[in-house]
Structure formats: C-alpha cells, structure tokens
Amino acid sequence: MYFWGMDISAFKSSLQQPAPPIGLTVQQEALWYDAKGEWEKAHDLINDLDDKQSAHIHAYLHRKEGDLWNADYWYRRAGRSRPALTLEEEWEDLARILFF
C-alpha cells in the first residue's frame, strides 16, 4: 500500500497489513507500529528525534508504558502537558495531527 492520498481512515485500514504503507513519515510509522502492538519498534523510530511532533509521540509511548515521569518529560519537550484522554483517544489525536 502506498501513502499517496492516505487519510486517517486509510491509515487505520492499513493496520490489517503486515507492513506499514510505503511513504509514511517516521512519526506516522511509529504510530503504525504502536497500533500493531510493537511498542519497541515505535519507540526505536522516534527515540533520537528532536522535533516536537516526535517528542509528543515519545511522550505518548512512555505514558502507554506506564512511565509517567518520563512521559511528562517528553510532553514538556513537545510543549504540551499530559492529556486527560484515554490512550486510544490520544493515539487518535496524534494520528489526526500527523495526517492534517
């Protein structure tokens, strides 16, 4: 599957595939792997990136892991605070941000 013209609905549908669509950004790919249950792969993709978008994903991943101290550090790096959302809602918000 190719990234061209992909929206959030197509992104979610791509989760049925064994590999991420070609052409995703590294941040989109990290979310894709997270949704597939591959936390380590998702974390490895964004671990060394310094931009705010990656920091937000990094924060979400550590929140999901249960490491709230580390998550809060990354939320601050992203210029955000920990949201009062479920993890599923935060994943949806991140996906929307990355596709719009």
NORDA-V618987 format. One record per pair of residues at least 24 apart in sequence whose C-alpha atoms are under 6 Angstrom apart, sorted by the first residue. I is the first residue (numbers start at 0). J is the second residue. D is the distance in Angstrom with one decimal. If there is no record, write none. Layout:
# NORDA-V618987
I,J,D
I,J,D
This chain:
# NORDA-V618987
51,77,4.3
